[in-house]
């Protein structure tokens, strides 16, 4: 199993057409893919509907499980829950929130808003997440991301340390924007190990946790 639930196309700031992203991931052996372009209230309806068209064709023709959604990005913390609810209303099959990465001016409180919203699946690159918010993520089934992306990955060790103490579940995602970013088994495993996971934890994060999320996402397609 090889999954990547956080990727971007040129519907936001990525380089690839959604269909090309799907094709390249399929050829790389990826079995499940989340297309999660940056969005907020101004763009989410368009981004979701456009990505869903290619996602449906990719699933039907190539058999890769593709889920079209959004990464809610720089939304005010006070409006994150509203935005996540709106995304679901527009048909998002996966909802990611752009967490408090240490390399961008994300508003403080975004992590907390994401893990308490009730509609968020993944808190991406959550930076210096607090133990309190990691515990809430664990309770609410929000996955904490171990990021392959340059810059965002600087806090992976902290995310693992705090998330492990809180009992939260992790996923390795690439946050891909270009062909060179796309996931491979070696990249996913190296990122997990570099974040401080032991071999049993690497297996859990790369094999078991994706299965848990996939069951949730499949339910939205039924």
C-alpha positions as CSV (number, residue, x, y, z in Angstrom):
1,X,0.0,0.0,0.0
2,X,1.3,3.5,-1.0
3,X,-0.9,6.4,-0.2
4,X,-0.6,10.2,-0.3
5,X,-3.5,12.2,1.1
6,X,-2.1,15.7,0.6
7,X,-1.2,16.9,-2.9
8,X,-1.7,20.0,-5.1
9,X,-2.5,20.7,-8.8
10,X,-2.6,23.8,-10.8
11,X,-6.1,24.4,-9.5
12,X,-4.1,26.1,-6.8
13,X,-0.2,26.4,-6.8
14,X,0.8,23.0,-8.1
15,X,2.3,22.3,-11.6
16,X,0.1,19.4,-12.8
17,X,-3.4,19.0,-14.2
18,X,-5.4,16.8,-11.7
19,X,-5.6,14.0,-14.3
20,X,-1.8,14.1,-14.8
21,X,-1.2,14.0,-11.1
22,X,-3.5,11.0,-10.9
23,X,-1.7,9.3,-13.8
24,X,1.8,9.9,-12.4
25,X,0.8,8.7,-8.9
26,X,-0.8,5.6,-10.4
27,X,2.3,4.8,-12.5
28,X,4.4,5.3,-9.3
29,X,2.4,2.6,-7.6
30,X,0.2,4.8,-5.5
31,X,-3.0,3.1,-4.5
32,X,-4.8,6.0,-2.9
33,X,-4.5,9.8,-3.5
34,X,-6.0,12.9,-2.0
35,X,-6.2,15.9,-4.2
36,X,-6.3,18.8,-1.7
37,X,-5.6,22.1,-3.4
38,X,-5.3,25.2,-1.4
39,X,-8.7,26.8,-0.9
40,X,-10.8,29.1,1.2
41,X,-14.3,30.5,1.0
42,X,-13.5,32.2,-2.3
43,X,-12.4,29.1,-4.3
44,X,-13.4,25.9,-2.5
45,X,-16.6,25.2,-4.5
46,X,-14.8,25.5,-7.9
47,X,-11.7,23.6,-6.7
48,X,-13.7,20.7,-5.3
49,X,-16.1,20.3,-8.3
50,X,-13.3,20.5,-10.8
51,X,-11.0,18.0,-9.0
52,X,-13.9,15.6,-8.6
53,X,-14.4,15.3,-12.3
54,X,-10.9,13.9,-12.9
55,X,-11.0,11.9,-9.6
56,X,-14.1,10.0,-10.8
57,X,-12.5,9.2,-14.2
58,X,-9.2,8.1,-12.5
59,X,-11.1,5.8,-10.2
60,X,-13.1,4.3,-13.0
61,X,-10.4,3.9,-15.6
62,X,-7.3,3.1,-13.6
63,X,-8.6,1.8,-10.3
64,X,-6.7,4.2,-8.2
65,X,-8.7,5.5,-5.2
66,X,-8.8,9.3,-5.7
67,X,-10.5,11.6,-3.2
68,X,-11.1,15.2,-4.2
69,X,-11.1,17.8,-1.4
70,X,-9.3,20.9,-0.1
71,X,-6.5,22.1,2.1
72,X,-8.0,25.0,3.9
73,X,-5.2,27.5,3.9
74,X,-4.7,30.7,6.0
75,X,-8.4,30.7,6.9
76,X,-8.8,32.7,10.1
77,X,-8.9,30.4,13.1
78,X,-12.3,31.6,14.1
79,X,-13.7,30.6,10.6
80,X,-12.0,27.2,10.2
81,X,-14.9,25.2,11.4
82,X,-17.3,27.1,9.1
83,X,-15.0,26.6,6.2
84,X,-14.6,22.9,6.8
85,X,-18.4,22.5,7.1
86,X,-18.8,24.5,3.8
87,X,-16.2,22.2,2.1
88,X,-18.2,19.1,3.1
89,X,-21.3,20.8,1.8
90,X,-19.7,21.4,-1.6
91,X,-18.9,17.7,-1.8
92,X,-15.3,17.5,-0.5
93,X,-14.3,13.9,0.0
94,X,-11.3,14.8,2.2
95,X,-10.7,17.9,4.3
96,X,-7.2,19.0,5.2
97,X,-6.3,22.1,7.2
98,X,-3.0,24.0,6.6
99,X,-1.6,23.8,10.1
100,X,0.6,26.2,12.1
101,X,3.8,25.4,10.1
102,X,6.9,27.2,11.5
103,X,7.8,28.6,8.1
104,X,4.6,30.5,7.3
105,X,2.5,33.1,9.2
106,X,-0.4,30.9,10.0
107,X,-2.7,32.4,12.6
108,X,-2.2,30.9,16.1
109,X,-5.3,28.9,17.1
110,X,-5.6,27.3,13.6
111,X,-4.4,23.9,14.9
112,X,-7.0,24.0,17.7
113,X,-9.8,25.1,15.4
114,X,-8.9,22.2,13.0
115,X,-8.9,19.4,15.6
116,X,-12.2,20.6,17.2
117,X,-14.1,21.3,14.0
118,X,-15.6,17.9,13.5
119,X,-15.1,17.9,9.7
120,X,-11.4,17.8,9.4
121,X,-9.5,14.6,8.5
122,X,-5.9,15.7,8.5
123,X,-4.0,18.5,10.2
124,X,-1.2,19.2,7.8
125,X,2.3,20.2,9.0
126,X,1.1,21.3,12.5
127,X,4.4,22.9,13.5
128,X,4.8,23.2,17.3
129,X,1.5,21.6,18.1
130,X,0.6,21.6,21.8
131,X,0.0,18.4,23.8
132,X,-3.6,19.6,24.4
133,X,-4.4,19.9,20.7
134,X,-2.7,16.6,19.9
135,X,-4.9,14.9,22.5
136,X,-8.0,16.5,21.0
137,X,-6.8,15.3,17.6
138,X,-6.5,11.8,19.0
139,X,-10.0,11.9,20.5
140,X,-11.6,13.3,17.3
141,X,-9.8,11.1,14.8
142,X,-7.8,13.9,13.2
143,X,-4.6,12.6,11.7
144,X,-1.4,14.6,12.3
145,X,0.8,14.9,9.3
146,X,4.5,14.0,9.1
147,X,5.4,16.1,6.1
148,X,7.9,15.3,3.3
149,X,7.9,19.0,2.2
150,X,10.9,21.2,2.7
151,X,10.4,23.7,5.4
152,X,7.3,22.1,6.8
153,X,9.3,19.0,7.7
154,X,11.4,20.9,10.2
155,X,9.0,20.2,13.0
156,X,8.3,16.6,12.2
157,X,10.3,15.4,15.2
158,X,8.3,17.6,17.5
159,X,5.0,16.5,16.0
160,X,6.0,12.8,16.5
161,X,7.1,13.4,20.1
162,X,3.9,15.3,21.1
163,X,1.6,13.2,19.0
164,X,3.0,9.9,20.4
165,X,2.5,11.2,24.0
166,X,-1.1,12.2,23.1
167,X,-1.9,8.9,21.4
168,X,-2.6,10.6,18.1
169,X,-2.4,8.9,14.7
170,X,0.1,10.0,12.0
171,X,0.2,9.9,8.3
172,X,3.1,10.6,6.0
173,X,2.1,12.9,3.1
174,X,4.2,14.7,0.5
175,X,2.3,18.0,0.1
176,X,3.3,17.6,-3.5
177,X,3.4,20.6,-5.8
178,X,5.5,19.2,-8.7
179,X,6.4,15.8,-10.3
180,X,9.7,15.6,-8.3
181,X,7.7,15.8,-5.0
182,X,5.5,12.7,-5.7
183,X,5.4,9.9,-3.2
184,X,7.5,6.7,-3.4
185,X,7.8,3.9,-0.9
186,X,11.4,4.9,-0.1
187,X,10.6,8.6,0.4
188,X,7.7,7.8,2.7
189,X,9.7,5.4,4.8
190,X,12.7,7.7,5.0
191,X,10.5,10.6,6.1
192,X,8.9,8.5,8.8
193,X,12.2,7.2,10.1
194,X,13.8,10.7,10.0
195,X,10.9,12.0,12.2
196,X,11.9,9.5,14.9
197,X,9.5,6.6,14.4
198,X,10.7,3.1,15.1
199,X,10.2,0.3,12.7
200,X,6.9,-0.8,14.2
201,X,5.6,2.7,14.1
202,X,6.7,3.1,10.5
203,X,4.6,0.1,9.6
204,X,1.7,1.5,11.5
205,X,1.9,5.0,9.9
206,X,2.5,3.7,6.3
207,X,0.2,0.7,6.3
208,X,-2.3,0.6,9.1
209,X,-3.3,4.3,9.5
210,X,-4.0,4.8,5.8
211,X,-6.4,1.9,6.0
212,X,-8.3,3.6,8.8
213,X,-8.6,6.8,6.9
214,X,-9.5,5.0,3.7
215,X,-12.5,3.3,5.3
216,X,-13.7,6.7,6.4
217,X,-13.3,8.3,3.0
218,X,-14.8,5.4,1.1
219,X,-18.0,5.9,3.2
220,X,-18.3,9.3,1.6
221,X,-18.4,7.9,-1.9
222,X,-21.2,5.4,-1.2
